[in-house]
Amino acid sequence: MVDKRNASEESEQLGREAYGSAEAKAKRKKRKKKRRLWTVVFWVAIVVLVGCGGVLGALLWSYHQGDAVYTDLAADNLQVMEPAADEGDLVFSVDWDALRAINEDLVGWVYMPDTPISYPIVHRDGDDQYYLHRNFNKESSQFGAEHGAIMLSGDNTADFSDELNFIYGHNLYNGGMFHVLEGFINSDEFNAHRRLYVITPEGTYVLNTFAAIQWPANDASIVQPNFETPEDEVAYIQNIESESRVTPDPAAPAPEEMHKLFAFATCWNQNTNYRRIVFAYTEKFVPASASGDSGNIDATDMGEDAASEITEDAEERKE
């Protein structure tokens, strides 16, 4: 009887040991499987991290390269000179021949003091697409940031003779091109940068901003190069002012007194279905003159015949 009981106990003990051994083996197998899984996850994470780092590095490099193109263009071809003691405006010297040798579509240069905005302006008649993906050198980025070029709308004439000249630029996350305009919906930012310049071979448009709006990107009605009557122009300006998100300080002139308008448009990064557009009127036009005698045309002369007056004045001074 004792022997049978001992045998039974030994059998149970062996069973427990066998079960314990199998359980331990299963646990070891499970732990081993987890280790393999975590090893795979670790190396996948490393690969993803390296890949993301490579993508980020390539993106940053594309920003650097794009910025360098325009930095070099400005350094080689644009001189900005402080005004004389009795003058309040900057004076510019642009090597138009050198710039045209690079790109025959050149029509001007836009400059806003104390901001990154200092870029050549290009134009293709009836075409607002070509320079979306090509810089001033006509180079397109295959990967990364696309700087494009600052371009006068294809609906405008290349000599800025229209009553409203629409100028587009990309909104880059690193602050380049027209990025700064996105913040001009804020009155403080807007009022800190009221003055800007559009420089052309014929002379310089000295501009003051008067409104900043947010507008649907697919609504082209905002682009009106010319107006049938002076009343239509006034109505357009009044509509822009009613849409404006800012309060100009000092206040802008009455709509009847603002002529030769410019609009500077960029995408809104938070919602690309909208554009941020800053509007400016011409305070005066300074014809190009080798003698340095500006012969300014005041804003009051910027009515319907402004384009012909500017052209005739510039030609007379060249003679």
Salt bridges, closest charged atoms under 4 A:
GLU12 OE1 - ARG16 NH1 3.97
ASP67 OD1 - HIS147 NE2 2.85
ASP89 OD1 - ARG195 NH1 2.27
ASP89 OD2 - LYS284 NZ 2.68
GLU104 OE2 - LYS138 NZ 2.80
ASP105 OD2 - ARG124 NE 3.00
GLU233 OE1 - HIS259 ND1 3.60
GLU283 OE1 - ARG195 NH2 3.07
ASP293 OD2 - ARG317 NH1 3.65
ASP313 OD1 - ARG317 NE 2.99
